Amino acid sequence: MPSTASSSTTFFAEARRIARYFVVGGVPAVVDISLFMLFAQGLALPYLRVSAATFVVATLVNYWLSVRFVFVSGARFRRRWEVALVFAVSGVGLVLNLLILALAVERLGTSLFVAKILATGCVFFWNYFARRLLVFGAVRA
């Protein structure tokens, strides 16, 4: 029979890592949402194009903070492959972000701000687990 203590410890360790990623991910989310609102709502540029551009900027900020505070860089792949994989994972995240954003704005009629918050929140979990399992593997203690 599996040990409950071990399962519980593993669960809480993963919860702490997710919490740390949430804090680290807050900075890029603020960058993404702020730039998105400035260009999409403030300057009335096409919101899906703006979202794609701000998502890329936020991904760069997220990668830089993540390898310093959450994940161990170079644990599984050389830096070049690691960055390529982060952007591949982020590419899927971008598609999800754009789909959720378009659905919320066009079908549900939500404001750009609410739609962007919803899309960002949903994609957060994809980004964490995909990076944790597919890219980095190792995490900081």
Sine and cosine of phi, psi and omega as CSV:
sin_phi,cos_phi,sin_psi,cos_psi,sin_omega,cos_omega
0.00,0.00,0.74,-0.67,-0.03,-1.00
-0.91,0.42,0.52,-0.85,-0.01,-1.00
-0.97,0.25,0.79,-0.61,0.03,-1.00
-0.94,0.35,-0.59,0.81,-0.01,-1.00
-0.89,0.46,-0.68,0.73,0.00,-1.00
-0.91,0.42,-0.70,0.71,0.02,-1.00
-0.90,0.44,-0.66,0.75,0.01,-1.00
-0.91,0.42,-0.68,0.73,0.01,-1.00
-0.89,0.45,-0.69,0.72,0.02,-1.00
-0.89,0.46,-0.69,0.73,0.02,-1.00
-0.87,0.49,-0.74,0.67,-0.04,-1.00
-0.94,0.35,-0.56,0.83,0.06,-1.00
-0.90,0.43,-0.68,0.73,0.03,-1.00
-0.92,0.40,-0.63,0.78,0.04,-1.00
-0.88,0.47,-0.63,0.77,0.05,-1.00
-0.91,0.42,-0.65,0.76,0.02,-1.00
-0.91,0.42,-0.66,0.75,0.03,-1.00
-0.90,0.44,-0.66,0.75,0.03,-1.00
-0.89,0.46,-0.68,0.73,0.03,-1.00
-0.90,0.44,-0.68,0.74,0.04,-1.00
-0.90,0.43,-0.58,0.81,0.04,-1.00
-0.89,0.46,-0.70,0.72,0.03,-1.00
-0.91,0.41,-0.75,0.66,0.02,-1.00
-0.89,0.46,-0.63,0.78,-0.01,-1.00
-0.95,0.30,-0.25,0.97,0.02,-1.00
-0.90,0.44,-0.62,0.78,-0.01,-1.00
-0.90,0.44,-0.79,0.61,0.04,-1.00
-0.89,0.45,-0.54,0.84,0.03,-1.00
-0.90,0.43,-0.66,0.75,0.05,-1.00
-0.90,0.43,-0.66,0.75,0.05,-1.00
-0.87,0.50,-0.76,0.65,-0.03,-1.00
-0.87,0.50,-0.80,0.61,-0.08,-1.00
-0.92,0.38,-0.65,0.76,0.00,-1.00
-0.90,0.43,-0.75,0.66,0.02,-1.00
-0.90,0.43,-0.63,0.77,0.03,-1.00
-0.85,0.52,-0.76,0.65,-0.03,-1.00
-0.91,0.41,-0.64,0.77,0.02,-1.00
-0.86,0.51,-0.77,0.64,-0.09,-1.00
-0.99,0.11,-0.63,0.78,-0.06,-1.00
-0.98,0.18,-0.72,0.69,-0.03,-1.00
-1.00,-0.05,-0.72,0.69,-0.05,-1.00
-0.91,0.41,-0.71,0.71,-0.03,-1.00
-0.97,-0.22,0.01,1.00,0.06,-1.00
0.84,0.54,0.59,0.80,0.10,-1.00
-0.99,0.15,0.35,-0.94,-0.03,-1.00
-0.85,0.53,0.86,-0.51,-0.18,-0.98
-0.90,0.43,-0.53,0.85,0.00,-1.00
-0.95,0.31,-0.63,0.78,0.07,-1.00
-0.91,0.41,-0.68,0.73,0.03,-1.00
-0.88,0.47,-0.69,0.72,-0.01,-1.00
-0.88,0.48,-0.64,0.77,0.03,-1.00
-0.89,0.46,-0.70,0.71,-0.02,-1.00
-0.92,0.39,-0.71,0.71,-0.02,-1.00
-0.94,0.34,-0.49,0.87,0.06,-1.00
-0.90,0.44,-0.65,0.76,0.02,-1.00
-0.90,0.43,-0.70,0.72,0.05,-1.00
-0.87,0.49,-0.73,0.69,0.01,-1.00
-0.89,0.45,-0.57,0.82,0.03,-1.00
-0.90,0.44,-0.66,0.75,0.05,-1.00
-0.88,0.47,-0.71,0.70,0.03,-1.00
-0.89,0.45,-0.69,0.72,-0.01,-1.00
-0.89,0.46,-0.69,0.73,0.01,-1.00
-0.87,0.49,-0.75,0.67,-0.03,-1.00
-0.86,0.51,-0.72,0.69,0.00,-1.00
-0.95,0.32,-0.62,0.78,-0.04,-1.00
-0.89,0.45,-0.66,0.75,-0.03,-1.00
-0.97,0.25,-0.24,0.97,0.06,-1.00
-1.00,-0.03,-0.51,0.86,-0.14,-0.99
-0.83,-0.56,-0.26,0.96,-0.08,-1.00
-0.84,-0.55,-0.84,0.54,-0.10,-1.00
-0.97,-0.25,0.35,-0.94,0.06,-1.00
-0.99,-0.12,0.91,-0.41,0.00,-1.00
-0.96,0.29,0.66,-0.75,0.04,-1.00
0.99,0.15,0.10,0.99,-0.03,-1.00
-0.95,0.32,-0.55,0.84,-0.04,-1.00
-0.90,-0.44,-0.55,0.83,-0.10,-0.99
-0.70,-0.71,0.38,-0.93,0.15,-0.99
-0.90,0.44,0.39,-0.92,-0.08,-1.00
-0.79,0.61,-0.70,0.72,-0.03,-1.00
-0.86,0.51,-0.72,0.69,0.00,-1.00
-0.94,0.35,-0.60,0.80,0.01,-1.00
-0.87,0.49,-0.75,0.66,0.02,-1.00
-0.89,0.45,-0.66,0.75,0.03,-1.00
-0.88,0.48,-0.68,0.73,0.02,-1.00
-0.92,0.38,-0.63,0.78,0.06,-1.00
-0.86,0.50,-0.68,0.73,0.00,-1.00
-0.95,0.31,-0.50,0.87,0.09,-1.00
-0.92,0.40,-0.74,0.68,0.06,-1.00
-0.87,0.50,-0.68,0.73,0.00,-1.00
-0.92,0.40,-0.50,0.86,0.07,-1.00
-0.88,0.48,-0.68,0.73,0.08,-1.00
-0.90,0.44,-0.68,0.73,0.04,-1.00
-0.87,0.49,-0.62,0.78,0.02,-1.00
-0.90,0.44,-0.70,0.72,0.03,-1.00
-0.88,0.48,-0.71,0.70,0.05,-1.00
-0.87,0.49,-0.70,0.72,0.00,-1.00
-0.85,0.52,-0.75,0.67,-0.02,-1.00
-0.92,0.40,-0.63,0.78,0.03,-1.00
-0.90,0.44,-0.72,0.69,0.00,-1.00
-0.91,0.42,-0.68,0.73,0.01,-1.00
-0.87,0.49,-0.76,0.65,-0.01,-1.00
-0.90,0.45,-0.68,0.73,0.02,-1.00
-0.88,0.48,-0.72,0.69,-0.03,-1.00
-0.91,0.41,-0.65,0.76,-0.03,-1.00
-0.98,0.22,-0.78,0.63,-0.13,-0.99
-0.98,0.20,-0.64,0.77,-0.07,-1.00
-1.00,-0.08,-0.64,0.77,-0.07,-1.00
-1.00,-0.10,-0.24,0.97,0.05,-1.00
0.95,0.30,0.40,0.92,0.01,-1.00
-0.98,0.22,0.31,-0.95,0.04,-1.00
-0.94,0.34,0.31,-0.95,0.04,-1.00
-0.85,0.52,-0.67,0.74,-0.03,-1.00
-0.89,0.46,-0.77,0.64,-0.01,-1.00
-0.89,0.46,-0.67,0.74,0.01,-1.00
-0.89,0.46,-0.67,0.75,0.00,-1.00
-0.92,0.39,-0.65,0.76,0.05,-1.00
-0.88,0.47,-0.72,0.69,0.01,-1.00
-0.87,0.49,-0.74,0.67,-0.01,-1.00
-0.89,0.45,-0.70,0.72,0.00,-1.00
-0.89,0.46,-0.69,0.72,0.01,-1.00
-0.89,0.46,-0.67,0.74,0.01,-1.00
-0.92,0.40,-0.67,0.74,-0.07,-1.00
-0.96,0.27,-0.37,0.93,0.04,-1.00
-0.78,0.63,-0.75,0.66,-0.06,-1.00
-0.92,0.38,-0.64,0.77,0.08,-1.00
-0.85,0.52,-0.76,0.65,-0.04,-1.00
-0.86,0.51,-0.72,0.69,-0.03,-1.00
-0.89,0.46,-0.83,0.55,-0.11,-0.99
-0.92,0.39,-0.60,0.80,0.03,-1.00
-0.92,0.40,-0.68,0.73,0.03,-1.00
-0.92,0.38,-0.66,0.75,-0.01,-1.00
-0.89,0.45,-0.73,0.69,-0.12,-0.99
-1.00,0.02,-0.59,0.80,-0.10,-0.99
-0.99,-0.13,-0.50,0.87,-0.14,-0.99
-0.96,-0.28,-0.88,0.47,-0.19,-0.98
-1.00,-0.01,-0.69,0.72,-0.07,-1.00
0.95,0.32,-0.93,0.36,-0.03,-1.00
-0.98,0.22,0.59,-0.81,0.05,-1.00
-0.80,-0.60,0.36,-0.93,0.03,-1.00
-0.96,0.27,0.59,-0.81,0.00,-1.00
-0.96,0.29,0.00,0.00,0.00,0.00
